[in-house]
Amino acid sequence: MNIIYCRLVCNLSLLFIFSLSSKGQNLVQYVQPMAGTGVATTPAALKHGEGFALFANTIPAVTTPFAMTQWTPQTQSSESKCVPPYYYKDDHFTGFRGSHWLSGSCTQDYGSVTIMPISGKLKTLVADYTAKFSHDDETSSPYLYSINIKAYRLHASVTSTARSAIMLFTADKADSVYLLITPNSDYNQGHIKVDAANGEVTGYNPVHRIYQGWGKEAGFSGYFVIKIDKTIGNSGTFAGDKVFMDNSISNQKSIGAYLGFKMKAGESLRIRVGTSFSSVEGARKNLQAEIPEWNFDAIAAKSKATWERSLSQIGLKTSSEKDKRIFYTSFYHTMQQPRLYNDVDGAYPKFASDHQLAKLKSGNYYDDFSLWDTYRAHLPLFELLQPEVVNNVANSLILKGQQGGWLPIFPCWNSYTSEMIGDHCSSVISSAYLKGIGNFDVKEAYRLMRQNAFDTPALKADYIEGKGRRALDSYLKYHYIPVEDSVPDAFHKKEQVSRTLEYAYDDYALAMMAKKLGKIADYKQLIKRAAYYKNVFDHTTGMVRGRHADGSWVKPYLPDGKAYYITEGTPRQYTFYVPQDVTGLAQLMGGRKKLENELDSIFNKNEYWHGNEPGHQIPFMYNFTSSPWKTQKQVRDILNREYGDGPGGLSGNDDAGQMSAWYMFAAMGLYPLNPVSGQYLICSPIFDQVSIRLPNGKVFLITAHKTSKAAIYIHEVRLNGRKMPNNYIKYTDVIKGGKLDIEMQDKPDKHWANKALNQPQGCR
């Protein structure tokens, strides 16, 4: 009874502290939407990155968390791969785009629409109507973007809801004003129609696939409905520089519609835009439900309040305004994806179908899963903060498996892609299930996950389409993927060693689910496969290495050179990708001291590349050695070196928020190196205090007690007042709420949690 009473008092006290710390805060002010829109300037990016990897590829999105459509200023007018709608380096504005860009990625935009205001004479070629601007002319926040378009003496602003937006255009002088509306099809497709009598424009932009099935239609479109609050003076359509009086146009190059108005100085024009992936009627319903009236300021205030609510789930106490800017900007970036796909009435396009719709009874359907990245820290972050989103994610993945016949590997644009490697639906669903998150069909989830792990599609056409694990037959036959299997039916071909390592982790994830479900035969087989990573470990080099079918090793061996059997990295970097069994990897290397030496080596040689995800667990792996203090040092160095608050302040592609989620976890003093395990490795937080408001109404408070401002090394950790010997904490401890006190000092404490019994164990 006393224990219950004490815990109740503790939780009430934490809630009181949190309410005081968050009351009246303006957290949105710390979000810097321009962060990541410039060329990366961090040391690791400059050494290891090249081409697209030198950009974080984020956009200054006006949006709400996990929205269907982001609204961004446009400086790049195509939907080309690896070209985001906005670059900070650009100085020409071409409109507001309703975008479906995968934030921080090198993929493509799709199903988008752009609205550009101009004044004076009608112009319909992008090269003719583009307007020069400077960054002093724009104001950017998560809920509002405004720009002074000096070339046309117009001010333009946009704010949004989950599926809709409202825009405001104000004339500085009396003139003719035109709105140019363009579906941004790079395939010379699409449709747009003007209904001038009813002040409405409708249209769609067909979506196309990339990677597996590149160029094929994805079976749905980006639909839009635009309402105008003024009588349209004149209107028509165009294709490039050809102007027509017709009220509709389809399937030509560079099509669009124009709407003309006579406006006085100081006069404003408002438009409301609804979007949908289901139909024009769906877009109309979404608009009516979300923005039924013309009050721009009210929608902006509502969007700001939404962001304040979301950001206030984590409160920070620190004297560093810069650290707050980086943290809350990271938080904003983590809430760009996954993407909401269903309309307000639950309608959404069936996965991998040909213009077929389905309807949800409850919850939301999501897509655009950069699963090679987000299973690591991004989705685990929301297991803590918004488990209902993770539940919807799991249900969405299961629906995809049911509708397409196979769980997808990297589902984007609501299609199979087989982009990247691994089979990380297994990690996401297993992690949610093992933590007791969600309300999904576990039996069906397991069936689909098991199918991916054990079977290959009977029809070659299905395999080529992107269904099933790539090179699974070789993996099961040899217990690794030999270099003779070039993995031809994939965008990422070869990369056999990396695939072997990632499949071993996914097998572990499924094994843990099988064990909890009582499927012991499956568990035994899968946990054995979780150790297949050992079959590509070369004891003569102490690292992973390409291997032939006869068991011999690929020659020559260059540990720090890019290798065809490694994904986006080097053998040295990928050697450390064994999140399910770091202790087993240490044994392979020759013991915990040897693991420590190899970790030292990658940092001493400056071969750690933070801008790419396979290395994200590396600095935390000292927590499996006798020197956890080195994790504290390396993580703090990375936080200081590889993240900034300017346009070039991200170390590489943000990849749907994974880079940003890494920062958030590490800055708070935790990291889910093995997401399925439910364990967070402890490092030293950069903030004096972090308060995490959990969805169950409880608060988890992390307090750093420092002997000096420069203190970064952990001396002692207490959980709810009790000394904690371990260098990790469990998910089950965090979600109960409570207090984690971390005592920090200037010099390393070489005894804190340095024994194996105080560290996580390998897969079992």
Disulfide bonds with the S-S distance in Angstrom:
Cys82-Cys106 1.48
